[in-house]
Each structure stands twice: as C-alpha cells, then as structure tokens.
Amino acid sequence: MKKVLIEWNDTGVIHGWLCQESNGDSIAHCESVGFLIKENDEGITICFGISDQGLVMEKKTIPRGCIKSIKELRLK
C-alpha cells in the first residue's frame, strides 16, 4: 500500500457558551500520515496501521474539498 502525507483543513469547534468575539472560530490546518486505503471523487481514506493478517487500525476519511495536498512517501 502507498504511504501518504495529506495536508488538509478541518473545522474549528469550541464547546459551551462564549461571547461572539472569541478567537476560536478558525480553521484547523492538519497533516495526517498513513496508508492509502481508498481514493475517489468524494474523498480519501487512510489507516494508521496494517497487520500481517490484513487488518487495519484507525481509519480516517477526509473529504476531497478539505484536502490541500497529497504526497506519496517513500520510506527506506
């Protein structure tokens, strides 16, 4: 499987009551590294671990509109 680095934007959330002028209304700029499982027009799914039995750990799907860049990683 390909190993990838994905740069993407996520929503910012602050819980509870607060004034409108609070500084928590920014978009979170994220980076995720993982094994590419699925890629289509809607998004990309990666996982963070693969076992020798074909099991995967911690799947994450990122919507295509949130993705800023995808880089294939070549590890030695």
N, C-alpha and C positions, 0 to 999 in steps of 0.2 A: 504494500500500500504506500501511496505517496505521503510524505510528511510535509506539512504546510504551516506557514505563518500567515494568519489572517489579521489584518488591521480593519477595525470596524467601529461603528458608533452605536452606543446603547442609550436608552432613555435614562434620565436622571429622576430619582424619586426621593422625596422627603416625607416621612410619615408624621402624622399628628397635626395639630393646629399651629399655624405660624403666620406672621404678617406677610403681606404681598411683596414686600421689598427684600425678602430673604434671598440669599445668594445661592440657593440650592436648585436653581432652575436651569442648570447647564447640562449639556450632553456629555456623556462619559466616552472618552476615546480609549478603546480597548485593543489589546493584542492577545490572540489565542494561538497556541501551537498544538498540533495534533495530527492524527492520521485521518486522511480524507476518506470518508465512507461513501458519500453521495453528493452529487452536484447536479443541479437542474436550474431551470429559469427562475424558480421561486427562492432558492437558497442553497446553502452548503451545509452539510452535516459532517462533523468531525468527532472523533473519540480521543480519549486521553490515554488509553492503554489497550493492548491486544494480547490475548493469551495464546499459548500454543494449541489450545483446544478450539480456537476460533471465536472465543467470547470477547466482547468489547466492554470497556468501562467508561462511564461518564460521557454519554453522547450529548452534543450541543449542536443545534441547528440555528444558523444565522441567516436572517432574511437577506436576499440579494441587494435590496435597496440600502441596507446598513453597511455593506462591505465597501471599504475604500481600496484595499489591495489584497492580493493573494500571491504569496511567494512559495515556490517549492523549495524545501530544504534538502540539502544533500549532506548526510552525516557519514563520517568515516567509521 
